[in-house]
Amino acid sequence: MNTNNYPVITIDLVLDRRNTRDVLTAVLHSILFHRLFGTVKPKTFEVLDVTMPGVDDPEIKQLVDSRVDAFWKAMEGGIHKRGQIIVTFSEKRPRKTWFISAEEEVPWEQWTINAEIRQPVTDKDRHAFDAELASALTKSLQTMLTHTSSERGRSVVPLITNAQSISPFPYKIVVKVGGSEIAG
């Protein structure tokens, strides 16, 4: 249950080892594509015949790749075959204390990707598995589009006061496996 004052959008994916990196990279890029608000150079990702939007930016690529790698290494090296990648968008607000005026980051939206890795056994299993994953990717895109174009999805976005960078808002991507945050 979300006890926060901001929406949490959840995407559930069951992945195969051979496409985990591609799928997670495409989903993260798609979320960022819909929420960066700066001048974004578009890019597309093709995963299981599903075309997903992305961001053609070296810093974004490095960030996404590092988080996907951290997720992959934690899954490979541990007993857990399930984890989360959480994307949080915040705004900077003044925080007034007695002696200092500082800024704090206040979240306004969070995306949670719940990912589980399973291994199909036979070719028949693999085809069914791929079809289910392609369907889940299409559904995740529909979720992104529906949320970001909805009244609630638009109303949570703070006033944009700095349009100089690719994102006028701070954002972070956190990887959690087995309930622990993984450094990326």
C-alpha positions as CSV (number, residue, x, y, z in Angstrom):
1,M,0.0,0.0,0.0
2,N,1.2,3.5,-0.9
3,T,1.3,5.7,2.2
4,N,3.0,8.5,0.2
5,N,1.4,11.6,-1.2
6,Y,2.5,10.7,-4.7
7,P,1.5,8.1,-7.2
8,V,3.4,4.8,-7.4
9,I,3.1,3.1,-10.8
10,T,3.9,-0.6,-10.8
11,I,5.1,-2.7,-13.7
12,D,5.4,-6.5,-13.2
13,L,7.7,-8.5,-15.5
14,V,8.7,-12.1,-15.6
15,L,12.0,-12.3,-17.5
16,D,14.2,-14.9,-19.1
17,R,17.9,-14.8,-18.5
18,R,18.7,-14.1,-22.2
19,N,16.5,-11.0,-22.5
20,T,16.6,-9.5,-18.9
21,R,19.1,-6.7,-19.8
22,D,17.3,-5.8,-23.1
23,V,13.8,-5.7,-21.4
24,L,14.9,-3.7,-18.3
25,T,16.9,-1.2,-20.4
26,A,13.9,-0.6,-22.7
27,V,11.4,-0.2,-19.9
28,L,13.7,2.2,-18.0
29,H,14.3,4.2,-21.1
30,S,10.5,4.3,-21.8
31,I,9.8,5.6,-18.3
32,L,12.4,8.3,-18.6
33,F,11.2,9.2,-22.2
34,H,7.8,10.0,-20.8
35,R,9.0,11.9,-17.7
36,L,12.2,13.9,-18.5
37,F,10.5,17.0,-19.9
38,G,13.7,18.5,-21.3
39,T,14.8,18.4,-24.9
40,V,15.0,14.7,-25.5
41,K,16.5,13.1,-28.5
42,P,14.3,10.1,-29.1
43,K,15.5,6.5,-29.7
44,T,13.6,3.3,-30.0
45,F,14.2,-0.2,-28.5
46,E,13.0,-3.3,-30.2
47,V,12.3,-6.1,-27.7
48,L,10.3,-9.2,-28.7
49,D,8.7,-7.3,-31.6
50,V,7.6,-4.5,-29.2
51,T,8.9,-1.0,-30.1
52,M,9.5,1.1,-27.0
53,P,10.6,4.7,-26.9
54,G,13.8,5.7,-25.3
55,V,16.2,8.6,-24.8
56,D,19.4,9.0,-26.9
57,D,21.6,10.6,-24.3
58,P,25.1,9.4,-23.1
59,E,24.4,10.2,-19.4
60,I,21.0,8.5,-19.4
61,K,22.5,5.5,-21.2
62,Q,25.3,5.2,-18.6
63,L,22.8,5.5,-15.7
64,V,20.4,3.0,-17.1
65,D,23.2,0.5,-18.1
66,S,24.8,0.8,-14.6
67,R,21.5,0.0,-12.8
68,V,20.6,-2.8,-15.2
69,D,24.1,-4.2,-14.7
70,A,23.7,-3.9,-10.9
71,F,20.4,-5.7,-11.1
72,W,21.9,-8.5,-13.3
73,K,24.9,-9.0,-11.1
74,A,22.8,-9.2,-7.9
75,M,20.5,-11.8,-9.6
76,E,23.4,-13.8,-11.0
77,G,25.4,-13.8,-7.8
78,G,22.6,-14.5,-5.3
79,I,19.9,-16.8,-4.4
80,H,17.2,-14.3,-5.2
81,K,15.6,-14.4,-8.6
82,R,13.3,-11.5,-7.9
83,G,14.0,-7.8,-7.5
84,Q,12.9,-4.3,-8.1
85,I,14.2,-1.3,-10.0
86,I,12.6,1.9,-8.6
87,V,12.6,5.2,-10.5
88,T,11.8,8.3,-8.3
89,F,11.1,11.7,-9.7
90,S,11.4,14.6,-7.2
91,E,11.4,18.4,-7.0
92,K,13.7,20.6,-5.0
93,R,11.8,22.6,-2.4
94,P,13.2,25.0,0.1
95,R,13.5,23.5,3.6
96,K,13.6,26.0,6.3
97,T,15.3,25.2,9.5
98,W,16.1,27.5,12.4
99,F,19.5,28.5,11.2
100,I,19.9,27.4,7.7
101,S,17.9,27.5,4.6
102,A,18.5,24.5,2.4
103,E,16.8,22.5,-0.3
104,E,15.3,19.1,0.0
105,E,14.1,16.7,-2.6
106,V,10.4,15.8,-2.3
107,P,9.2,12.9,-4.5
108,W,6.2,13.5,-6.8
109,E,6.1,10.2,-8.6
110,Q,7.6,6.7,-8.4
111,W,7.8,3.9,-10.8
112,T,8.4,0.4,-9.5
113,I,9.5,-2.4,-11.8
114,N,9.0,-5.8,-10.1
115,A,11.2,-8.2,-12.1
116,E,11.5,-12.0,-11.7
117,I,13.8,-14.2,-13.6
118,R,12.6,-17.6,-14.7
119,Q,14.1,-20.1,-17.1
120,P,11.9,-21.7,-19.7
121,V,12.8,-25.4,-20.1
122,T,11.6,-26.4,-23.6
123,D,11.3,-24.5,-26.9
124,K,7.6,-24.7,-26.5
125,D,7.9,-23.1,-23.1
126,R,10.2,-20.4,-24.5
127,H,7.6,-19.4,-27.2
128,A,4.8,-19.1,-24.6
129,F,7.2,-17.3,-22.3
130,D,8.2,-14.8,-25.0
131,A,4.6,-14.2,-26.0
132,E,3.6,-13.5,-22.3
133,L,6.6,-11.1,-21.9
134,A,5.8,-9.3,-25.2
135,S,2.2,-8.9,-23.9
136,A,3.6,-7.6,-20.5
137,L,5.8,-5.1,-22.4
138,T,2.8,-3.8,-24.4
139,K,0.8,-3.5,-21.2
140,S,3.7,-1.6,-19.5
141,L,3.7,0.9,-22.4
142,Q,0.0,1.3,-22.1
143,T,0.4,1.9,-18.4
144,M,3.0,4.6,-19.1
145,L,0.9,6.3,-21.7
146,T,-2.3,6.1,-19.7
147,H,-0.7,7.4,-16.5
148,T,1.4,10.2,-18.1
149,S,-1.6,11.5,-20.2
150,S,-4.2,11.2,-17.4
151,E,-5.3,14.1,-15.4
152,R,-3.7,12.7,-12.2
153,G,-0.5,11.9,-14.1
154,R,-0.3,15.4,-15.4
155,S,-1.3,17.1,-12.2
156,V,1.5,15.6,-10.1
157,V,4.2,17.2,-12.3
158,P,5.5,20.3,-10.5
159,L,5.9,23.6,-12.2
160,I,8.9,23.5,-14.5
161,T,11.2,26.4,-13.6
162,N,14.5,25.2,-15.2
163,A,14.3,23.9,-18.7
164,Q,18.1,24.0,-19.3
165,S,18.8,20.3,-18.9
166,I,17.3,17.1,-20.1
167,S,15.4,16.9,-16.8
168,P,14.2,19.9,-14.8
169,F,13.7,17.6,-11.9
170,P,16.0,15.4,-9.9
171,Y,15.5,11.7,-10.4
172,K,17.1,8.5,-9.2
173,I,17.1,4.9,-10.1
174,V,17.5,2.4,-7.2
175,V,18.0,-1.4,-7.5
176,K,16.7,-3.6,-4.7
177,V,17.2,-7.4,-4.5
178,G,16.3,-9.4,-1.5
179,G,15.0,-6.3,0.2
180,S,18.4,-4.6,0.1
181,E,19.5,-1.7,-2.0
182,I,22.3,-2.6,-4.5
183,A,24.9,0.0,-5.3
184,G,25.2,0.5,-9.0
